[in-house]
């Protein structure tokens, strides 16, 4: 079993980088997954008998890579899950999408999932009660050769949310074989780059950043990706709800 890439660990939390194409947790395929890797890592490093407890706080689609936080105790899991519920655990992504996106945007859609096909669709407004509200905020960082590099912050955490909402807005993700025009060995251009939350015990504000992979298509926007720290505070406008 592969050793996970861990950026931070203490007695309460573990922050790890999920590689692209690795499952977050096990499924019917039986393929290797990050949750089991971390359990094995803790068992070996702490000499724990039996299976180590690791709480899954949030997930990431299989083809997508980036930052995830795991809980090492049930108390930490409960408190981190509450941060997810009240949108205090912030997940920010970078993506390369087709077309020229607006300078700044907020998309509010209602999504429904077909579990048999493992596909998600954005419903028309008259069917919104049959779906779940999905909200994301974004800012365009750069445009080049018919593509846009965007920074995205989720307000909700729905299955395939970024991929479906960007496709519904007319800007599918580069390399997305399920919702876009990805082909061959192209890897989806979506990366969980920034993660922030309050430590579940100390309440210290934690911030982690994982640079995007040094490969295409990310190398096309290498300079802009290095300068993204000036963008993050500006990508979440206030939404007025009736």
N, C-alpha and C positions, 0 to 999 in steps of 0.2 A: 504494500500500500504506500502511495506517495506521501511524503511529509508535507504538511500544509505550510504556506507562507504566512507567518504570523508577525504582525507589526507591533502588537502590544498584548500583554497578558498579566493578570494578577489573580488573586483568589476569587474574584467575582466576575470578570469579563475576559473575553478573548476577542481581539480584532484581527481578522484575517483577510487576505486577498484571494478571492475566488478566481481561478483561471477560467478562461473562456472554454466552453464546451464541457465543463465539469458540472454534474448535478449538485444542487445545494444540499438536498437530502435524498435518500434512497427512494426508488420507485419500482414499478413492475419489471423494468429492464434488468435490475440487479447490477447495474453499472456502478463503478466507484463514485463516491460522493464526498463533498467537503465535510459534512457533519460527522460521518464515520471516521474520516481522516483525523479530525480534531479529537474525537473521543479516543482514538488509538494513541494519538500524540500525548494526551493528558495521562492516559493509563501508563504509558511507558515512562514518561518523564517524572511522574509522581509515584511510580510503583504502586498503583492502585489495584487491588484485587477486584475482579469482576469488571463490569462495564462502568465507565465514568459517566457522570451526569453532565450533559451539555444541553442547554436550552436553546431552541431555535427561535430567534426573535423576529427575523424578517427573511425574505427569500429573494432570489434572483433567477431569471430565466436561464436555462442551460447554456445557450450560446453566448450569454452576456457575462463579462467579467467585472471584477471590482471589489469594493469594500463591503464586508459584512461583520456585524458584531454578534457574538454568541455569549450566553450567560453560563456561568459555572455553578450557580446555585439557583434554587427555585425562587428565593427572594429577589435575586437580581433579575431573573427571567420575568417575574411579575412586574417589577418596576420599569424595566425596559419596554415591556409590552404596553404598559400604560403610556409611556412616552410616544410610542408608535400611534396609539389610539388618539392622543390629543395633539399629534403633529409636532411634538417636541424633539423627536429623533429625526434629524434632517438628513436626507439622502439626495445628493446632487450628482448628476450625470453629465457626461459630454457625449455628443452624438454627431455623426456626419450624415446629413440627410440630402435627398435629391431636391433640386430647385433652390430658389432664393426665398428664404424665410423672412418674416417681418423683423424689424430691429428688436422688438420686444413683443411677447405674446402670452396670452393665457387661454388655454383650451379647457372647456367644460363639456364633457360628453357623458352619455349613459351607456355603459358597456354590459354586454351579456355574453356568457361563455357557453359554447357547445362542448360538454365534457367528452363526448364520443370522438369528436374530431380534434379536440384540444385547440379550438380556434375561438377567438374573441371578436365580436363585432360591435361597432358603434351604432346604437339604435336611433331612428328618427325621433324627433321630439314628442310625437304623439304616442310613442311606445316607451317613454322614459321610465314609467313606473315598473316596467318589466326588467329594468337593468339597474346597475349600481353606478352612482355618481363618480366620475373620475375627473380630477383636476390636476393640471400641471402648468407650471410657469416656465417660460423660456426667454432667452436672450440670444440674439445672433452675435457670434464672436467674429466670424469672418466668412467671406463668400469667395469661391474660386472655381472656375471651370464648371459651372452648373451645379455646384454642391455648396452646402452651408455647414459650417461648424457651429453648433448650438450648445449652450449650457442650459440644463434643465433641472428644475427642482420639483419633486412630487409633493403634492398636498395630500393625495390619497395613494394607497398602494394596491392597485388592482392587477390581476393577472395580465401580462403582456401590455400593460397600460401605455408606456411610452411608444411602443411599436405600433399599436393600434391607433392611438390618438394622432400621432404624426402622419400615419398613412391616411387617416380620415381627413386630415387637413390638407392633403395633397403633397406631403413631403415624406414619403417612406424612407426608412433608414437604408443607407448604403449597405449592401451585402445581406439584407434580410431575406432569407429564402422563403419564409412563411407569409410575410405581409408586404414584401417589396419585390424588387426585381433581381435579387441576389442570384448568382449563378456560379457553377463550378465550385472552387474551393474558397470563394470569397467569405470572409469572416464578418459578421455583423458589426457595424461601427457604433457600438453602444458600450459605455464603460462607466461603472460606478466609481467616480474619481474622488469624491469628498463625502465624509461622514462625520456628523457631530451629534453629541448627546451629553446629557448629564450623567456622571458616574452614578450607578444605582445605589451606592452606599455613601460615598463622600460628597456627592453632588457637585464635584469638580466638573467644569465644562471640558469635555474631551473633543479634540479635533484631529482627524486623520485625512491624509491626502495620498492617493496612489496614482502616480503618473500613468498615462495611457501607454499601451504597448508600443515599442519602437519598431513598428512595422506599418506597411500600407494598410489602410489609407491614412492612418494617424500621422505618418511622416509628411503628408502633404500640408498639414497645419502645425508643424512642429513648433514654430516660433509663437504662434497664437496660444497653443496649449501651455507653453511655459509662462505666459503672462496672465493666465486665467484668474489669479488671486484678486486682481482688480475688478473682476466681473461678479464674483459670487455674491457680494452684499446687495447687488442691484437687480437680481433676477426674480424677486418675489414681490410683485405689487399686491396691494390690498384689494380683495374682491368684495364688492358690495352685494349682499344678498337681500332679496326682498322677503 
